[in-house]
């Protein structure tokens, strides 16, 4: 069975707009990468996908505040520290937000012909505890029916403000999901 790991970005891994030295302590995106990869084999049946862009406003365009996209920083980290994963990585700056990273991660794996929508696949995704509810919601919304999901808790820093923001975000996302499902029901009729 094939396995896809979706890496959700969380801030810069490298200093100086993403092109400097590795930030210490190592946290966020690297913790999520390690949590995902500890649950899948590093072989031709596995693929790691990261689609996080440069900024929320312009995810696919370099910006003075971020010269290397979050996906590019993950790719750099893997190239410098986890070389075995290089051949099994797709890192493209395409989007911004957890929802879009999950949606495009699935879409990229299918579009790159790594997997087919109707085959059995395990999707592994990781985040911190307060973020996992939204991650679960998005995987359930976008995952093909034959795929299974393995959600892994990552241990990393998350500001108090970020924890507090998760409450209105999950409410917003549940409302969004209900609207999408209602539209789909009307479309089927």
N, C-alpha and C positions, 0 to 999 in steps of 0.2 A: 504494500500500500504506500502511496506517496504522501509526503508531509509538507505542508507549507507553514512557515513561520512568518507572521506579520510583525514587524518591528514598529512600535509606536514611538515616535520621537518625543523627547522632553528636553528642550533647551540645547544650548551649544555644548558640544563635547570638547571643543578646542577654543582657545582664547583668540583674541584679535580677529573678530568677525568670522571665526571658524577656520582661519588659516594659520593660527599661531600654534602654541604648544598645548598638549593635553591638559585639560583642567583637572586640578586635584582638589578635593578627593574625587575619584571617578564615581559618577552617580548617574541618575536618570536613564538616558538612552542606553548606556552601557549595561546598567543593571537589568534593564528589560531585555537586551540582547542576550545576556548570560542566562537569564531565566528561560527564554525561549529555546536557546540552543542546548541547554542542559536536558531538555525533554525531547530532542529529536536527533537522529543519527546524522553525522556529517558525511553524506554520500550522495550519489546521483539520484536518489529517490526523495531528496529533500531540497527545498528552495526557501530562501529567506528573501522577503520583500520589504523594502522601505520606500515610501513615496512622499515623505515629508519635504516640503519646499523651503524657500528662503524666508518669506514673511507671509502673514495672513492676507495682506492686500495683494501681493504679487508672488504667489508661491513658486512660479517657474522662472523668475527673473532675479539675478543677483542684485544685491542692495548694499549700500555702504555699511549698514548695521550687520549684514551677514553676507560675506563674499563666497562662502561655501554653504550650500543648502544643508539642512539637517540630515537628509538622506546621504549627501556627499560626505558629511562628517562621519556618519556610521560606516560608509564604505572606506573612508580613510582609516578609521579605527580598526576595521577588520583587516585591511591590507597591511597595517603596521603591527597588529597584535594577535590576530586570529586568522592567520594566512590560510589555514585549511578551508575556511568558509568562502574564500574569494570566488571559487568556481561555482558556488551555489547561491549567489547573491544577485538580486536586481535592486539597484538603488537609483531612483530617478526622482528629481524634484517636480512633483506634479500637483500637489495639493497641500491644504492646511486643514487641520482639525481631525479629531479622533474618528468621527464618522467617515470622512473622506479617505483617511488612511486605511480603514478597514475595507471600505467599498472598493477602492482602487487596488488594494493589495490582492483581493480576490480576483478582480478583473485582470490585473497584470499577469497573474499566474495562469489564467485561462488564455489570455491573448498571446502570451509568449509560448503557448502550446506545451507548457509543462504538464498541465492536467486538462482533463475534459470536465465539463460541468456535470456530467452524469456518472463519472466514476467515483469510487470510494476514495476519499481523501481525509486526512486529519489536518485540521487547521489549529495551529498553536499560536496563542497570543498572550501577551503578558502586560501587566501594569500593577500599580500599587493598589492597595485594598479599597480606598475610597473611589477610585476610578473604574474598578472592575464591573460595577453595575452597568455603566454606560457601554463599556466594551462588550459585555455579554449581550446587551440589547442590540447593538449594531451587528454583531456576528449573527444573531438570530434573524435579523432583518435581511441581511444580504447573502447569507451562506446558501449554496445550492443544497437541495434536500438530501442528497446522498452523502454529503460531507458531515463529519463530526467535528466538534470543537473541544479543544482542551485549553482551558484558561488557567494561566499560571500566575501566582502572585509574585511580584517583584518587590524587593525591599530597597527603597530609595527615599531620599528626602522629597517632601512635598510640602510646600508652605501652608501655614494655617489658612491664609487667604484662598489658596487653591482648593484646600479641603472644603472650605465654606462654599466656594463657587460650585462644587459638584452637586449640591442640592438643587439650585435652580436649573442647572444644566440637565440633570436627569429628568426634571419635570418638563422642560422644553423638549427634550428628546422623546419622551413618552408621548407628548402631544403630537409631535412630528410623525412618529411611528403610527399612531392611530389614524392620522390624516392620510398617510400613504396607504395603509391597509384598507381604509374606506374607499379611496380612489381605485385601488386594485379590484375591490369587490364590485364597484359600479362598472368598471371596465369589462369585467368578466360577464356581466349580464347582457 
